[in-house]
Amino acid sequence: MANIQDKERRGRIWKVVIIVVAIILAGGGWWIWNEGRPWYDGVRAYVYGFPLIVMDATREVSTAVPTTGEITAPVNQFAVMTKYPDASFRLIPRTGLDTQFAVAWADLNEQPLVLSVPNTAGRYYVIALFDMWSNVFASIGSRTTGTEAAHFLMAGPGWQGTPPAGIKQVYKSPTRYVWVNGQMQSNGPPDYAVVNALQKQYKLTPLSAWGKPYTPPANVPVDASIDAKTPPLERVKRMDANTFFGRLARLMKDNPPSPQDGPMVETLKRLGIEPGRDFDVSKLDGNIARGLTRAMGAFALLEKGVQKLDTANGWIVIPKNFANYGTDYLTRAGIALIGLGGIWPQDILYPTAFQDADGKPLDAANRYVLHFDKGQLPPAKATWSVSLYDPNGFYVPNKINRYHLAPWMPLKTNANGSLYMFIQAESPGPDKESNWLPTPASGPFNMTTRIFWPADAALEGSWRMPGVKILK
């Protein structure tokens, strides 16, 4: 009898447990469907749209000027950088110091543009054409088209015309706007004037004016509502859900998603985000509105798009889909956060380190050394360098104004042909200072190596960057 009573008691207990679990699951299911799913979809929408928003904010700030300058210029005109940027530069994170930049934002809405380049007499250059989703869709320059003078036609997604005679290549952009990002090798201040003279010969000519005298417009009207003082990334970070997703909907009309984005476009539609349609978060279903609002916290998630990449000796191994991301939205967004403007690995390879050889975060409290064995320097067909950045991807002010090390500098090699780089806050001493890369006085930092026109050994992985090691 006791056994029967025990079984009945255990049976009643299990019934209670099952009922409680069912209630919890039912409630959890309700939350997942009504609250969790909109938040999850909202995060996916944020990650998906982030590069487009950052690109557009950068375009606005870069073109909100009446005349051309070193880093800004009106639409369809080149800004030509006459010297390397310094630690005050905040327009784009993780910029490089091996090349002088000539950059333009092209608007192909009305008609195609002819991009003209001079003969660089063998000097290395590359011009990457970015669509507004931060993908590179074409590469012009030493590796792909040579260094002779040439003319190229850039056309928008709807153009169906015939190019005129003399055009070497036609590039059709999948989006209305194109970021024309040009870099030309410059081995320090002695090269500035030569490179500057070449880059000032870059031209963008409307197709209707091709073959005729053409002068770009001067004193172009500027939209006074644009905040040109706040860095683009900071502007995006401050956006609320209505601003962010409303801008995404507006931009997708002229900068359409690719066909492979179909499933994501359906998700966006379910959230009330459709190309060219007005968006008002206050008019959405309450669960969706709350989900999108909460999704704005996904900004912190984006770094995982980089952190999840494979590493070798502490250096991130740049994926083969870099700058041509397909549906790898998280990596695309992560790169837009920490290194907007990164181009195809075949043109520039970017091993990046946030940690040392032992997997510990790089910290200025330590002294580090980067050691290259003889014959093991970065295998570049053009040039290479190692740069150091703060956690936000900007250069760190230091008393010798040095932000990178490159082979054109008077680096000292050892008797056996190896090379040491000393990475620390204070000078390693007069005899080693030529190889010193200063860190912040304290706190975390990170580093990026740039290998211009990398050899196959770097692209295929048979050569890897050596690990950054604590100097003991």
N, C-alpha and C positions, 0 to 999 in steps of 0.2 A: 504493500500500500504506500509506503514511504517513497519507494522508487517511482510509483505512478504520480504521486503528488509532486515529486521533484521534477518529473518530466513535464507535468502540466505547468508548474511554475516557470520552468525554463522556456516552455512554449509561449507563455504569456509575455515573458521578458523579450523574447525574440520578436514577437508581434509588435511590442512597443518600439523596439529598436528599428524594425522595418518601417513602421509608420513614421518615426522621427526622421530616419534617413530619407524616406520618400518626400517628406515635407521639405527637408533641406534641399534635396535634389530638385524638387519642384520650384522652390524659391530660387535656387541657384540657376536653374534653367531659365526662369523668368528674367533674372538679372542678366544672364549671358545674352539672351535674345533682345531684351529691351534696353539694357544699359551697356553691357560688355561688347556686343557686336558693333553698335555704332561707334564706340570708342576705338575698337580694334580697326574698323574700316577707316575711321578718321585718321588714325596714326599712319595707316598705309597710304592714305591720300596725301598726308603731310609729307611723308618721305618721298612719294612719287613727284609731287609738285615743287619740292624745295629747290632743285636746281633751276627750274624755269623762273621762279620768283627771284632767286639770287642773281641770275643772269640779267633779268630785266631791271632790277634795282641797280646793278652795276652799269648797265647801259644808260640808265637815266642820269646817274651821277657823272658818268664819263662824257656825256654829250650835252650837259647843261651849261654850255659856254658859248659866247658869241663868235669866238675865233679859236684857231688851233693853238695848242700849247704842248708841253712836254708829255703830259699824261692824259689830257682831255682835249676833245675836238668836237665840233658839230658833227651831226650824222653825215656819213658818206665822205668824211675827210680824215686824214691820218694825223694822229698825235705822234710826234717823233721825240723820243727820249734822247737827250744829248749827252747824258752821263748816267752812271749807275745810280739807282735810288739809294737813299740812306735809311737810317732807323726811323725817320719821321714818316716814311711812306706807309699809308694805311688803306689805299684804295682796294688792293687785292692781296690776300695773304699768300705767304710762301712764294714770293716773286724771286727770280734768280738774278745773278750778278755776272754772268759769263757772256751775256749778249746785251746789246742795246735793243730796246723794243720800239716798234712802230706799229701802232694799233689803231684800228678803225671799227666803227659800228655801222654796218651797211643796212640800209632799208631797201628791200627789193620789191616793195609793194607796187610801185608805179611802173618800174621797168628794170631790166638787168643793168649791171654795172660792169665796166671793163676795168680789170685790175692790171696795171702795167708795172713791171719790175725792170730795173737796169741790169746790165752786165756787172756782176760782182767780182769778175776776174779771179774766180776760184774761191773767194772768201765764203765760208759756210754761212748759209742762212736757211731759215724755214719759216713759212707762213702757213699756219694752221687755220682752217675755216671751221668755225664752230656753229652748230645750230643752237637754238635757244634752250635746248634741253641739256646742253654742255657736252654733247657728242661732237667729235671731230668727223666731218664728212669728206674732207679733202686735205691733202698736204702738198704744198708747193715749195720748191726749194732745191738745195744741192742734191739731196738723196733721190728725189722723185722726178724733177723736171730740169735739173742742171742749173748752171749759173749764168747762162747767156741771157740777154735781154729778151723779154717775152711779154705777151698780152694774154690774159685769161678772162673768160666771161663768167660772171656769177649771176645766176637767174633764180627767181623765186619758184615756189612749188607749182604754180599754175602756168608758167611760161611755156609756150609751144612754138616760139619763133625759130628763125634760122640765124646762126651767128655770122657776122661779117667776115670777109677775108682777113687773114692775118692773126686770127685768134688761135692760139696754140691748143687750148683745152676749154671745154665748157663744164662748169660745175653747177649742178642744180641743188639748191638748198631745200631741205624739207620744211624750212620755216621762213617766215617773212624777214626776220632779222638775222644777220650773220655777224659774228664777232671775228674780224680779220686780225689775227694775232701773229704779228711778225717779229722774229728775232734774228739778229745777225751777230756773228761772233765778234767779240771785242775784247782784246787782251789788255784791259786796263786803260788808264787815262791817255797813254800815247796813241791809242786807236780811236779815241772818241771822234775826232774831227773827220777822219777817213770814213768811218761807218756812218756818221751823221750825214755826210755829203751823199752817200749812196742811198740811204733811207729816205732822204728828202726827194728822191726821184720816184718813189712809189706814188702812183696816181690811181684815183678812182674816177672814172668818167661815165656818166650816164650813156646808155647805148644810143639814145637819140642825138647825142652830141659827139659821138665817135667820128673821127675824121675831120672834125671842125675845131676851130679855136675854142678852148673851154677853160674857164677860170672858176673854181669853186666859189660859192657865195660867201661874202664876208659880213660881219656884224649880224649873224643869224639871231633871230629872236629867241629868248630863253624863257622857259616856263618857270615863273617865279615861285610856283607852289612846290617845286622839287627841293628837297632837303639835300643840298650838295655838300654839307659839312659833316654829316654823320656817315661813317663808313657803311657801305651797302649791307654787309653782313649784320651789323648792329641794327640797322633799320628793319631787316627781316626778322631778327630775333625779337624785336619789340612789337611785331604785328599781332593783333588779336585775330580770332577765327574769322570774323566777318571780312576783315581787310585781306587776310591771306587767301582764303578760299574764293573770295570775290575777285581778287586779282587773278587767281589761277583760272577761273572760268573765263574772264575777259581775254587773257593772253592765249588761251587754247584756240581761239577763233583764228588768229593769224599765224599761230605757231602750233599746228595740229599735232596731236599724239600720233605715233607711228602705228601702222596696222597691227603690229604685235602687241600693242597696248590695249587691245580690245577688251579683255577681261577687266582691266583697271578702269577703263572708261565706263563700263557698266557699273562698277562699284561707285565711281564718282556720281553717276547719274542717280543712283539710289540715294545718295547723300544730298541731292539737289544741286550738284556742281556739273554744269553742262557748258560746252564751248559757246561763248558769245551771249549766254543768257544771264540776266541779272541774278545776283545772289544776295539773299538777305537771311542771315542765320536766325533772326527773330521770327521769321515766317515758317520755319521748318518744324516738323514734329519735335516735341520736347526732348525725346530720347536722342534723336539725331543731333539736335542743337547742343545738348549737353556733351554728347560724344565728341563733336567737332571742337568744342571749347576745351575739353580736357586734352584733346589730341595735340594742342599747341605745346604741351609739355614734352613732346617728342623731340624737341630740339636737342635734348641731352642724349637721345638715342642715336643720333647721327654719327657720333664718333665711333660707334660700334661697326659702322659700315667700313671703317678702316681697320679697327682693332681686330676684326674677325679674319683679316687677310693672313695668309701664311707668312712666316718669317724664317730667315736663315741668318744665323749669327747675330740675332737681334734686329736685323734690318727687314722691313716689310718687303716681300717679294711682289713686285708690281704685276698684277694679273694681265693676261694677254688681251682681255676685253677692255683694258684701260682706255678711256676716251672714246670707247665705242661699246657702251655698256649693255645694250639690248634691254632685257627685262630685269637686270640686276640692279634694281632701284636703290637698294640700301647702299651698295658700294658707290653708285653714282652720286647719291646725296652726301655720303661721307667725304668724297673727294671734293665736291662743291663747297663743303664746309671748310676743309683744311687746305685745299690747294686748287682752287678754281683756276682753270687755264692750263692744266696738265694735258699734254698732247700725246699722240701715238707713241708707244714704246720704241718703235723702229726709229723715231726721230730723236726722242729724248727719253732715257730711262731714269726713274726717280726712286732708287732705294731710299727708304726713310726709316729712321730709328727713333723710337720713343723709349727704348730700353737698351741696357748694355748687353754684353755677350752672355751674361748669366741670367738674363731675363728680368733684371731689376730696373725700375724706372730711372732714367737719366736725371741726376740731381746735382745742382751746382755746389752742393756741400762736398762733393768728391772731386778728385782730379782724375782725368781719364787720358788714355793714350789710344790712338788709332794707328796700327802698324801695318804697313804694306811691305810684303817681302819683295825682293828683287824680281822684276819682271811681272809683278802682280798688281800694278796700278790699274785703275779702271780702264778697260779696253775700249777706247773711243776713236772713231775715225775723224772726229773734229776736236773736241776738247772735253774736259770734265772739271768738276769742282765738288767741294764739300761745304755746305752752308749750315748755319746754326740759327735757331729760331726760339722765341718764347712760346708759351703754351697756346697762344692765339695765332701763331704762324707769322709773327713779325720779327724783324731784326732787333737785336738787343743792343742798346747804346753801350759803348765801351770807350775807354780812353784812347785807344789807337784806331778807332773807327774801322775795325776789321770785322767783316761779317761772313767771310768765306775764305777758303784756301783753294788755289788753282795753280796749274802747272806753269803759267806765265809769271808767277811770283818767284822770288829768289828762295825757293824752298831748299833746305839743306838735306842731302841724302847722306846715309852712313857709308862707311868704308866698304861695306859688303853690298852696297847698292840698294839697301832697304830704305824705307822712309817712315819717320814717326811724325804724327800730328799730336800736339799737346792741347787738350781740351780742358780748360780750367778757368777760374775767375781771375787769378793773379798770374803775372808773368812767370814762365818757367825759368827765366834767367836770360841774360843777353845772348848767350850762345845758342839758345833754343827759340828765341822770340820770333824768328822768321817763320817757324812752323807752329805758332801759337794761334789757336782759335778761341777767343774769349767767350766765356759763359756769363750768365747773369751773376750777380753777387750771391744770390741764393735762389732756391726754388727749382722747379722742374724746367727742363728745356728739351728740345728735340733737334734732329739733324736730317738734312736731305742731301744725298749725293745726286749730282746730275751728270749723266753720261750722254754726250751729244753724238748722235749717229753711232750708237753702240755696235760693237762687233758681235758676231754670232755667239761667241762664248758668253757674253753677258745676257743676251736675249734668251739663249737656250738653257742657261743655268750652270754651265760647266765652270764658270767663274762667278764667285760670290764676293760681296764686300766682307772684309774681315770684321770681327766683332769689336765693339768699343769696350775697352777694359779699364778697370780702376787701376790707377797708378799707385803702387804701394811703395 
